[in-house]
Amino acid sequence: MTPSTPRLRRRSLLIGATAVAAWPAVQAQSGRTLRVIVPFPPGGSTDILARAIGTRLGVALGQNVLIENKAGAGGSLGAGEVARAEPDGNTLLMGHIGTLAVNPALYPKLPYDPVKSFDPVAMVARVPNILVVNAASPIKTLAQFVAQAKAQPGRMTYSSGGNGSAAHIAFEYLKLRAGFFVLHIPYRGTAPSINDLMGGQVDATFTGAPVVLPHVRAGRLRALAVSSPQRLASLPDVPTVAESGYAGFDADQWYGFVAPAGTPTPVLARLNAEVNKALQLPEVAQQLAAEGAIPTPGTAKAFGDLIVRELPRWAEVVRAGKVKPD
């Protein structure tokens, strides 16, 4: 049945009123400081990607950009601050698999809900984890690592950026799939965990490519395997975990921007468009590729759907590994 002309006119007026009401919020972004909250210490993958995109986002929007590192509770402190912020598009969280998909299984009382507290803005990148050992280690392959871990259960160690961090969860997933045990040594941040690996205090780590690639290239660390379904273009000679005997293994980290729930739709649309434009710049694509990150432009809905899908998957890993946060 075709709507009557008056009904069409009323609908048009409603749509127009909504757009007019939201327009001041879009205009208000220009000239104001854009706060990008990174819920982890400086130097990690989340921080690197936030700075790569955040600066260009500010230029496109005509805003000053302030990147703030608000670490604590596996990213929950920074995420909670964004959840409480004014939903005007001037405060964003650099979301991450840990804060948005793993933490609900780790913390019984989060200061945010990963679905209800935020509006998805745009996915930024997927970052494969790389299993690395000290370059002086005699271990050359994943098979050798697993064999030694099984021969000496509990004597080998691995580091992560903290209990419940993405590196912790990824390694627990590897342990679950491969059936071995090594002792977890948590650190306060990714950078110190890498430093002690290079110093010989721990045997391995399984963390994001942006952090470990420079050390692999410099010959300080040796890469054994990558978590993605395909090999990295930046490490073509390093096999995937799936190739190394664990079919279907996929444990990439993912990153993307979210805003406080209730942010006006036109503002979200503008932010999504500008993030996607930044990801398609040749210099950004080159920078991310050099860091081992895979740009993933797309819609806000696609990013929101990913968050919803990942929640039950990683909850199962947390339960199986009996993972407890700090």
Residue pairs with C-beta under 8 A, 6 or more apart in sequence:
3 11
19 266
22 264
22 265
22 266
22 267
23 266
25 88
25 89
25 264
25 266
25 267
26 89
26 264
26 266
26 267
26 270
28 88
28 89
28 90
29 61
29 62
29 63
29 88
29 89
29 90
29 267
29 270
30 61
30 62
30 63
31 62
31 63
32 63
32 64
32 90
33 63
33 64
33 65
33 66
33 90
34 54
34 57
34 58
34 61
34 63
34 64
34 65
34 66
34 90
34 91
34 92
35 66
35 68
35 85
35 90
35 91
35 92
36 50
36 54
36 57
36 65
36 66
36 67
36 68
36 92
36 93
36 94
36 257
37 68
37 70
37 78
37 79
37 81
37 82
37 91
37 92
37 93
37 94
38 46
38 47
38 50
38 67
38 68
38 69
38 70
38 78
38 94
39 46
39 70
39 71
39 72
39 75
39 76
39 77
39 78
39 79
39 93
39 94
39 96
39 99
40 46
40 47
40 69
40 71
40 75
40 78
40 96
40 161
40 189
40 190
41 47
41 69
41 71
41 188
41 189
41 190
41 191
42 69
42 191
43 189
43 190
43 191
43 211
44 161
44 189
44 190
44 191
44 208
44 211
45 127
45 190
45 207
45 208
45 209
45 210
45 211
45 253
45 255
45 293
46 75
46 94
46 96
46 255
47 67
47 69
47 94
48 210
48 211
48 291
49 94
49 124
49 125
49 127
49 210
49 255
49 288
49 291
49 293
50 67
50 94
51 67
52 284
52 287
52 288
52 291
53 124
53 257
53 275
53 278
53 279
53 284
54 65
54 67
54 92
54 94
55 65
56 278
56 281
56 284
57 65
57 271
57 274
57 275
57 278
58 64
58 65
60 274
60 277
60 278
61 270
61 271
61 274
63 90
68 78
69 78
70 77
70 78
70 81
71 77
71 78
71 188
71 189
72 78
73 107
73 325
73 326
74 98
74 99
74 102
74 103
74 106
74 107
74 162
74 163
74 164
74 165
74 325
74 326
75 96
75 98
75 99
75 103
76 99
76 103
76 107
76 110
76 111
76 112
77 111
78 93
78 99
79 93
79 95
79 99
79 100
79 103
79 110
79 111
79 112
80 110
80 111
80 112
82 91
82 92
82 93
82 112
82 118
82 258
82 259
82 260
83 111
83 112
83 113
83 117
83 118
83 260
83 261
84 111
84 260
85 91
85 260
86 260
87 119
87 259
87 260
87 261
87 262
87 263
87 264
88 263
88 264
88 267
89 259
89 263
89 264
89 267
89 268
89 270
89 271
91 259
91 260
92 121
92 257
92 258
92 259
92 271
93 99
93 118
93 257
93 258
93 259
94 124
94 255
94 256
94 257
95 118
95 255
95 256
95 257
95 258
95 307
96 166
96 253
96 254
96 255
97 166
97 253
97 254
97 255
97 310
97 314
98 164
98 165
98 166
98 169
98 253
99 114
100 114
100 118
100 258
100 307
100 310
101 114
101 307
101 310
101 311
101 313
101 314
102 164
102 166
102 169
102 314
102 318
103 110
103 114
103 164
104 110
104 113
104 114
104 311
104 315
105 311
105 314
105 315
105 318
105 319
105 323
106 164
106 318
106 323
106 324
106 325
107 325
112 118
114 307
114 311
115 304
115 307
115 308
115 311
116 261
117 260
117 261
118 258
118 259
118 260
118 261
119 258
119 259
119 260
119 261
119 262
119 263
119 268
119 300
120 256
120 258
120 300
120 301
120 303
120 304
120 307
121 256
121 257
121 258
121 259
121 268
121 271
121 272
121 275
121 300
121 303
122 256
122 257
122 271
122 272
122 275
122 276
122 297
122 298
122 299
122 300
122 303
123 254
123 255
123 256
123 296
123 297
123 298
123 302
123 303
123 306
124 255
124 256
124 257
124 275
124 279
124 295
124 296
125 254
125 255
125 279
125 288
125 293
125 294
125 295
125 296
126 228
126 252
126 253
126 254
126 255
126 293
126 294
126 296
127 208
127 209
127 210
127 252
127 253
127 254
127 255
127 291
127 292
127 293
127 294
128 208
128 209
128 226
128 227
128 228
128 232
128 252
128 253
128 292
128 294
129 166
129 167
129 170
129 206
129 207
129 208
129 209
129 226
129 227
129 251
129 252
129 253
130 206
130 207
130 208
130 209
130 212
130 213
130 216
130 223
130 225
130 226
130 227
130 232
130 235
130 238
130 292
131 142
131 145
131 174
131 204
131 205
131 206
131 223
131 224
131 225
131 226
131 227
131 241
132 197
132 204
132 205
132 206
132 207
132 212
132 215
132 216
132 221
132 222
132 223
132 224
133 139
133 145
133 197
133 203
133 204
133 221
133 222
133 224
134 197
134 198
134 200
134 203
134 220
134 221
134 222
135 219
135 220
135 221
135 222
136 200
137 203
137 222
138 144
139 145
139 148
139 222
139 224
140 222
140 224
141 224
141 244
142 224
142 225
142 239
142 241
142 244
142 245
143 244
143 245
145 204
145 224
146 178
146 180
148 156
149 156
149 180
149 181
149 182
150 179
150 180
153 180
153 181
154 181
154 182
154 183
155 183
156 182
156 183
156 203
156 204
157 182
157 183
157 184
157 185
157 202
157 203
157 204
158 171
158 182
158 183
158 184
158 185
158 202
158 203
158 204
158 205
158 206
159 167
159 185
159 186
159 187
159 193
159 194
159 196
159 197
159 202
159 204
159 205
160 167
160 168
160 171
160 184
160 185
160 186
160 187
160 190
160 193
160 205
160 206
160 207
161 167
161 168
161 186
161 187
161 188
161 189
161 190
161 193
161 207
162 168
162 186
162 187
162 188
162 189
162 325
162 326
163 184
163 186
163 323
163 324
163 325
163 326
164 318
164 323
164 324
164 325
164 326
165 186
165 190
166 207
166 208
166 253
167 190
167 193
167 205
167 206
167 207
167 208
168 184
168 186
168 323
169 314
169 317
169 318
169 321
169 323
170 206
170 207
170 227
170 251
170 253
171 182
171 184
171 205
171 206
172 184
172 317
172 318
172 320
172 321
172 323
173 249
173 251
173 317
173 321
174 206
174 241
174 246
174 249
174 251
175 181
175 182
175 321
176 317
176 320
176 321
177 241
177 246
177 249
178 246
182 203
182 204
185 193
185 196
185 201
185 202
186 193
186 326
187 193
187 196
190 207
190 208
190 211
191 211
193 202
193 205
193 207
194 205
194 207
194 211
194 212
194 215
194 221
196 202
197 203
197 204
197 205
197 221
198 215
198 220
198 221
204 224
205 212
206 227
208 253
208 292
209 226
209 232
209 234
209 291
209 292
209 293
210 291
210 292
210 293
212 221
212 223
213 234
213 235
213 290
213 291
213 292
215 221
216 222
216 223
216 235
223 235
223 238
224 238
225 238
225 239
225 240
225 241
225 243
225 244
226 232
226 235
226 238
226 239
226 240
226 241
227 240
227 241
227 249
227 250
227 251
227 252
228 240
228 250
228 252
228 294
229 240
229 242
229 250
230 240
231 238
231 239
231 240
231 243
232 238
232 292
233 289
234 289
234 290
234 292
235 292
240 249
241 249
241 251
242 248
242 249
242 250
254 296
254 306
254 310
256 296
256 303
257 271
257 275
259 267
259 268
259 271
268 300
269 300
272 299
272 300
275 297
276 297
276 298
278 284
279 285
279 288
279 295
279 296
279 297
280 295
280 297
284 295
285 295
288 294
288 295
317 323
